[in-house]
Amino acid sequence: MKIYLLIKLIGAASAGTLPTDGLIPLVGFRLISQLPPLIVIAMFTSILLTLSRAWRDSEMAIWMSSGQSLMSWVRPVLTFAGPLLVIALVLSTVLSPWAERRSIEYRRLLDSRDELSLVAPGLFQEMRKTHQVYFVEGVNLIDGKIKNVFVFADDPNGQWLTRATEGRICQPSECGERYVILENGNRVKRLSKQSAPAEYELASFTRYGVRMGDNEVRDDPLEERAKDTLTLLREATPTGLGQVFYRLSVPLAGIAFAMLAIPLAYVNPRLGRSINLLMAILLLMSGLQVMNIVQSLIDRKSLTLPLALFTFHATLAGLVAIAFYRRYRGAVFGGGVRRFGVRRRSEA
C-alpha cells in the first residue's frame, strides 16, 4: 500500500474528519486494492535473490557444467510465479474494484452518521457541516442524556453561544428533523456581524432546540477505479479503459519481470554483488512507473487500449529477449564475463 494513503487516513482520523473506528476497515480496503503490484514486486524480488544466491555460492556453475542452460530455469520460475500471478490477476480485475466500492460506500456511511455521536466527554468537537462546536462534560449511558453542554455556532446572521445543564438528541422520527434539545440554560447571540462588538442578545430558556444538518447517505456516481472491469469495457470511456489497462498489465507484466529475474540475477562469485541486482530493481520500478504513464496517455485519448497493451508488453518481451541474449554473450550491463562466468582470456 502506498504510504501516503495510510498517512492521509491517519491524519483524517487525528483531525476528527474520520471516526477512529473506521480507520482499520478503510486501511484494509485500501490494502486489498494495492496488493496486485505488491505481489508482483515480492515475486520478482524472491526470484532475483534466490538465483543470485545460486550464482554467489557457485551452484549455478554446477548447473551449467551439467549441461543445463539459463533457459532451463524458465519452467521452474513460471511454475513458482504462475499461481502468484493468477492471484494478482483476480485481485486486480475482481477484488480490487470490489474493495474500492466497499471503501467508498463505507466512507459515505461514516459521513452520514450523526456527528454528535462522535462527541467525547471533555473534548471540543467541531461539526463541519453546521459550523458548530460542541463541548459535553458527561454522558449518561442509561438514558442517553448529555450533561453540561456548550454549543458555539458561527451563523451567517451572527455568532452565538449556548450553555445548558443537560440535553438529549432528538431523532428525525421524533421531531421530523434532527435536533439537539437543550434544557435549563442560557444563550448569548451577537445581533449581526455588522453590529458593534458589544451588542449582544441575552436569553434564558428551559427548553431549546439546536437544529443539526441533514446527514443523508449520498448516492454519488462511482469513480472509475470502483467499477468492475466488464462495466468499464462496456462504457469504454477513456479513464475507464485506462483502468482496464492497469488492471490487466500488472499481472501480465509479472510474467516478463519473472523472466527478467533469470538473467539479471547474475553475480560474479569473485567480485561479490553485481550491478545487475541494482539495475534489476530499477527496471522493475521503472516498468511500474511507465505503466502509470501509459495509463495517463489512454486517459487523454493519446493511445487506444489494444495499442497500449501491445506496445507496453511487446517492449517488456523485447527487454527479456535482450537480457537473455546479453547473458549468453557474457554480460547484461557491461560486465566482463563470458559463457556463464568464464573470464575472458585477456583478463586472465
N, C-alpha and C positions, 0 to 999 in steps of 0.2 A: 504494500500500500504506500502511496506517495505520502511522505512525511508531512507535507504542508496541509493535506486533508485532515490528518489527525490533529495537527496544531490548530487548525481552524475550528474543528469541533470542540476541542478542549477550551479554546478561547471563548467560543459561544456559550459553553456551559458555565465558565467562570464569570462571564459578563451578565449572566441571568437571562439571555435570549434563548437558551436551550436548557430545558429541565435536565438535571443531573441523571435522573432515572432513564432518560432517553439517549444518553451518551453511548452506552455499551451496545444497544441494538443498532444504532446508526453506524458505529465503528465496524460491527460485524457485517452489515450490508455492504459497506464500502470495501471491506477486506475481500468479500466474495468477488466483487467487480474487478479487483486488482490482482486476483490470483492467476489468470492465464499468463501474463508476462512474467510473473514471479516463477511460475512452473518452468517456463522456457529458460529463464536465467539459471535456475537451480540445476536443470538438466544439463545445460551446456557446461556449467562450472564443474559439475561432478564428473562428466566425461573427460573434460580437459585435465583436471587434476589427477584422475586415475591413470590416464595414458601417459601424462608427463612423469608420474612416479615410475611407470614401467620403463620409460627411457632412462630416468635417472639411476635406477637400480640395475641397468643393463639387461633387464628382462626382455626388452624389445630386440636386443641384439640376438638373444637366443631364438626369439620368434622368427627373425629374419634368416638366421642360419639354418633353420629347419625347413626352409623353402617357402615360407609364407611371405605375404606382402602386406602393405597397408590396406589394400582393398579387402583383405580377409577380415578386417575389423568392421567392415560396413554392416554385415549381418548381425553380429552381437550388439553393436551400437544401436542399430534400429530396433532390435528386439528389446533393448532396455528403454529406448526413447519412445517406442510406439505407444505403450499404454499411457505414458505421461502426456503425450501429445493428443491422444484421444480424450483424456480427461480435460486438457486445456481447451479442446475444440468444444466439448459440451459446456464447459464453464463459459467460454467466450460467446457462444451463439445462443445458449438457452438460459443458464443460471445467472449470468451477469445482468442481462436485461431484467430478469425477474427480481434480482436483488435491488436494482435501481428503482424499479416500480415500487417495491415494498418500502424502500428508503424514502421515496417521495410521499407515498401515502402515509407513512408513519410520521413524517415531518408535518404534513398537513393536519393530522390528528393532534399532534403536540401544539401546533399553532391555534387549533380550535378549542383547546382546553381552557377552562376557566382560569384566567391568570391569577385571580385571588387565591385559588387553591395552592399556588406555589409560594404564597406568603409564609415565611417562617417567623415565629415569635422572636422579637428582639432585633429584627433586621428591617432596613428600609428596602422596599421593593417597588420598582418603577413599572407601571403599566404602560407599555409602549403605544398601544392603540388609543388610549384615552388621555394620555399625558397626565397621569395621576401618579402620586407617590403615596404608598400606604406604610404605616407602621403599626404593628399589633404587639401588645405586650404579652398576651397569652391567649391560648385557645383551649376551650373546654371540649374535650374529645367526646363527652357523653351527649350533650345537646347541640354541639356544633357552634356555640356562640363564641365570639371573639371579645376579649376584654381590653379596655383602654386603647381605643382606636384613634389614630391620627391620619387624616387624609389631606393631602395638598394637591391642588389641581391648577393647571395653567390654561384657563378657558380663553377663547378669543375676546370675551367681554370683560375679562379681568381675573386676577388670581384670587383664590380663596383657600382658607384653611379651616378644617372641621375637626373637632375633638369630641369623642363620645366615650361614655363609661363602658358601653358594651354594644354589640351589634351582631348581625347574622346575615347570611347570604340568602336572598330571595330568588329562587329558581324561576325560569320562564313559565313553568306550569302553574306557579302560584300567582305571579304578578303580571304575566303577559310579556314582560321584558326582564332582563337581568338587572337586579338592584342589590346594593348593599344597604340594609336597613340599620341605621344607627339610632341609638336610644340614649336620652338624657345627656345632652351635650351642648356645645356652643359652636357658632360658625362666624368666621371673620372673612369678609369679602371686600376686596378693593373695588370701588364703584366702576371704574373703567381704566383702561391703560392710558387714556389721555388725562385722567383726573390727577389732582395733586397727590403726592406720596402719602399725605396724612389723611386723605378722605377714604374712610373705611365704613363698612356697614356691619354692625354687630347684631347677633341674634342668638337666642337660646331656644332649644327645642326639646320636646320629649320623644319625638319620633321623626326621623328624617331619612329620606331615601336618596342614595347616590347612584345614578344610572351608570352602568358599565357598557362598554361597546359590545356589539354582536360578534360572536365567535363561531360563525357557521363554517362547516367544513368546505373548503374551496374545491371546485371541480375544474381546475385549470387543465388545458391540454398537456399531455405528457411530452417530455423532452424526447429528442431522438434517441438518446442513449438508453431510455427506459422502454422503448418499443421493441417487440420481438423481431427477429430477423426477417421472417416471412412478411410481416406487415411493412417493414422498411422496403423490401423488394417490390411489393405491390404499389406502394405510394411513389417510389422512385424519385424522391426529392434529392437534391444534391447532398444535403447534410446527412440524409438517411443512407444514401449509397456510400458516403464516406465512413459511416459507422459500420456498414456491412464489410467494407474493405478491411477495416481494422480488425473486426471480429474474425474474419477468415484468415487474415495474414499472420496473426500471432501464432496459431498452431502450425500453419504451413511453413512459416519461416523457421519454426523449430526444427523441421527436417533438415533444412540447409545448415543451420547452426550446429546440429548434431554431427553432420558430415564434416563441417569445417573444423570441429574439435579434433578430428583424427590427425590431419597433417599439421595443425597448429600446436599440437601437444609436444612436438619435438623438443628435447632438452639434451644438450651435449653433456654427457656424464663428467667430462674432464673440466668443463667450464661452469658447471652449476646451472642455474636457471637461465633460460634463454629469453631474448627479447620477444620471441614468438608468443610467450604467455601474455605479456603486456599487450601486444598487438591483437591477440585474440579477444581480450576483454574490451579493447577499444572498438574492434569490429562489431562486437555484439551490441554495445551501447550505441554506436553509430547507426547500426541497422534499425534499432528501435526508434531512433530519432528520425531517420529517413522515412520510416513508416508513418510517423505523425505528419511529416511534411507532405507526403503523397496524399494522406487523408485530407489535409487542408486544400490541396490542389483540386481534389474531387469536389470539396465543398464550394470552391469558387468556379466550378464547371470548366476548369482548365484540362481535366482528364476525365475520361469515362471509366466506369468501374472495370469492364473487361480489359481495357488497355492498361489501366493501373495495375491490375493483378498480374497480367502477363509481363509487363516491363519490370516490376519490382522483383518478382520471383525468378524471372529469367536472369536478371542481374545477379541474384544470390546464387543461382545454379552456375553461372559463369565464374563467380568467385570461388566456388567449391572446386570446379574443374581446374582453375589456375593454381589453387593451393595444392591440389594433388600433383599436378604436373611439376610445380617447382619443388615439391618434396621429393619426387622421384629424381629430379635433376640435382638435388643435393641441398637446396635451401628454399625457405619460404620468404624470408625477409632479409636476403643478402648474406646469409650465413656461409661459412667456408667449408661445408661438409657435403660429400657426395656419396651416393649409393648407400643411404641409410647409415651414416655415421662413419664411413671410412674416409680418412683425411686425404686431402689431395697430396700428390707426390711432391709438389712444390713446397708444401708446408711441413713435410716430414723432416 
